[in-house]
Every structure is written in structure tokens, then in C-alpha cells.
Amino acid sequence: MSSPASKGRIPSTLRSFLDNEASSGLILMAVAALALVTANSPLAATYFHALHVYIGPLSVLHWVNDALMALFFLLVGLEIKREMLDGQLSSWPRRILPGGAALGGMVAPALVYAWFNGGNPATAHGWAIPAATDIAFALGVLSLLGPRVPVTLKVFLTALAIIDDLGAVVIIAFFYTGGLNLLALGGAAVVVVLLIVLNRMRVNHLVPYLGLGLVLWILVFMSGVHATIAGVLLALTFPIKITPGTPEASEADSPLHRLEHLLHKPVSFLVVPIFGFANAGLSFSGVGLAAMLEPVTLGVGLGLFVGKIVGVLGSVWLMVRAGIADLPGSASWRQMTGVALLCGIGFTMSLFVALLAFHDPAAQDEAKLGIILGSTVAALAGCFVLMGSERRPRAEVS
């Protein structure tokens, strides 16, 4: 891609994206560790109590998970739309390898989870917890490895995670939605139509979209569909203008690029760390071998560690073997194996789905333990494999 330094263009290039995601991933690691330390310190009671203090109609935890995370999903939706129309997923040849890997990387972990929990109706609903990949965490780990990993593999991981996020959004919308309020849902549909009309009228100002987006969030929240879906719906209505012959739109002409640029750092460095700190806290009091062998813990942990590498690497191997796709340039099979392992880091989205899947605090804690164990083992194994790979010249993305 062209340099973000190009005059008149906002830095929404893949390189800027990778740099931001890697940095935010390192911060997320630190925040997750801080949450675990806090939850197992003398401050634990204060920590857990503060999360359940009500501010207006919602508790602090619900404001974080339902309101702040709507901004995260808004950014996810903007990135999905941009990459599909104006980026690394803008053509079918570019979509095949990460798309097939993402699909395999969602199905295999779900099957592993179902193996342990399929016979228990109380826990079977958590099948989607290990299906997600945390792009910020994974790219943060990759950033520690420097030139051992070619840029083409980072592009592959980014594309895979974006498709993975799209799959997670669809799963949340269809499988983790409670009783529906049809009146509120109808109102939300009307707002979406108004947003589409703004798009068709070529309205480029952000304020009308964001104003209607707030109304959309309230209506979706009231409808029974998880409120964060409002962020994705809003994102898909933002206009994107593509300058012929260039991979970027100018800041003045593209509302989608402008909003993405405005949101990227606040979401990456504030919203996601706050979510991680609020939800990663897990007391290890009483946690022993028995807790690690609970079906939910095993299903999530092994789903992330075993299911992801089987699904991602197996799908890539089949596509390359069949001649459907090629390995990313400058990448070896060992490096692809390491990246497939890193796909087992499912922190942010896995935590989010766990909170939707279970209302029982004990089941949530078992899922959190599985997420922490599975993600940690996957990260360490991925690092071990990649550290032994050859240093290669950094391939440029054009």
C-alpha cells in the first residue's frame, strides 16, 4: 500500500493498522495481567463491587459491555466494510485463503467445545466462545518477534481476524439474542432505512449518522438484540469513496475513512483495555485441577489451542494442496503453523461471547479460566514455533 504520508490522505493504510493493533495488543496484555492481579489482591472486593455499582439505568459493567463496546463493534464494522471494498479483502482471490482459514478456525473450535459440552444443555450454549480470534493480542505477540514474521503473514492474520469478527457478529445476532421487542426492533429498522437514505443522498457529514446511530443503539438495546450490533449496522451505512487508481480515499471525501481514523486510537487504547480490565478479573481462590477439568474450561481452552490450529492450518493446507490458493509470499509452513497457533488467542471477543452465553457466574468463571489458559498456551506455543523460524526480508505490501 502507499505510504500514509501521501498528502491529503488519512493514515488508514494496512501498515498503520498493523502498528496500532500491535501496540494496543501489548497494552491489552498488561491490562489483562493487571485485572488478574487486582482480582487476587486485597483490592478484589472493591474491584468486583465497583463493577456492579449502578450509574443511571445500568451497572458499570453493563455500561462497559453494552455501550463502550458498541464503539468497538462500530470500528469493527467500519474495518470490515473498508477491507471488503477498498482493502485486502476487496477481491475474491484475496478473500479465499483468509476466508477459508477463518471458517475452519471457527468450526473446529466449536466442534471441540461441543465434544465436551454437547450433552449438557446448561453449557452447550457456549459453543461459540473459542471460535473468536483477538487480532490486537495476536498482532501484539507478533510485534515482539520482529522480522521473523513476514508482513504478508501479518496481512493474512489481519484479514483472517476481520472475517472472523464478521462471523462473530453474525453468531451474536442470530444465536445470542433474547426475547425480541418487535416495536423497538421495527423502530431500529426505520432508523437503518434513514441511515441508508443519508448514504444515498451522499451526505458526508458525520453528525447526522452519529445522531441516528445513538437512537439506533437505544432501540437495539430495547429490542432484545445485543446493543453492540447497532455499532455494526451503523458502520455498514457510512459512505466510502474510493479514488480510482489509489488504495485510499481522501479524508475530505470519505466519511468512513474519517470516522475510522477518529475511532481507531480511542477504541484500541481506551475502550478495549477498559473492557479487558472489567472482564478479565478472575479470582484464583479455590481454583485447582478440578476447575481446569470442568467441561466448559476444557471445551474453551482446548477449543482455542487445539481447535484453532486444526481449523486454520488444516484449511490452509487443504486449499494449498488443492491449488485453490498459495501460501502468503515469503512465508514458510513453520511460520504459518506459528500464526495458526496465535489464532488461538481469543481474549476480547471470547470474553464477550462468554458473557452472552452464560448468566451463571460460575459458568462465566469457568469460561474465563479456559480463555486465559487456552490463549496463554496458544501464545507461548506460537512464539516458540515462530522464534525458531528463519529471519526473512520484510515483504512490502503494495
Secondary structure as GFF3:
##gff-version 3
##sequence-region A 1 398
A	DSSP	alpha_helix	14	39	.	.	.	ID=ss1
A	DSSP	alpha_helix	44	51	.	.	.	ID=ss2
A	DSSP	beta_strand	54	55	.	.	.	ID=ss3
A	DSSP	beta_strand	58	59	.	.	.	ID=ss4
A	DSSP	alpha_helix	60	62	.	.	.	ID=ss5
A	DSSP	pi_helix	63	68	.	.	.	ID=ss6
A	DSSP	alpha_helix	69	86	.	.	.	ID=ss7
A	DSSP	alpha_helix	92	117	.	.	.	ID=ss8
A	DSSP	three_ten_helix	124	126	.	.	.	ID=ss9
A	DSSP	three_ten_helix	129	131	.	.	.	ID=ss10
A	DSSP	alpha_helix	135	143	.	.	.	ID=ss11
A	DSSP	three_ten_helix	146	148	.	.	.	ID=ss12
A	DSSP	alpha_helix	151	175	.	.	.	ID=ss13
A	DSSP	alpha_helix	182	200	.	.	.	ID=ss14
A	DSSP	alpha_helix	206	223	.	.	.	ID=ss15
A	DSSP	alpha_helix	229	237	.	.	.	ID=ss16
A	DSSP	alpha_helix	255	266	.	.	.	ID=ss17
A	DSSP	pi_helix	267	271	.	.	.	ID=ss18
A	DSSP	alpha_helix	272	279	.	.	.	ID=ss19
A	DSSP	alpha_helix	289	292	.	.	.	ID=ss20
A	DSSP	alpha_helix	295	302	.	.	.	ID=ss21
A	DSSP	pi_helix	303	307	.	.	.	ID=ss22
A	DSSP	alpha_helix	308	321	.	.	.	ID=ss23
A	DSSP	alpha_helix	333	342	.	.	.	ID=ss24
A	DSSP	alpha_helix	347	357	.	.	.	ID=ss25
A	DSSP	alpha_helix	361	387	.	.	.	ID=ss26
###
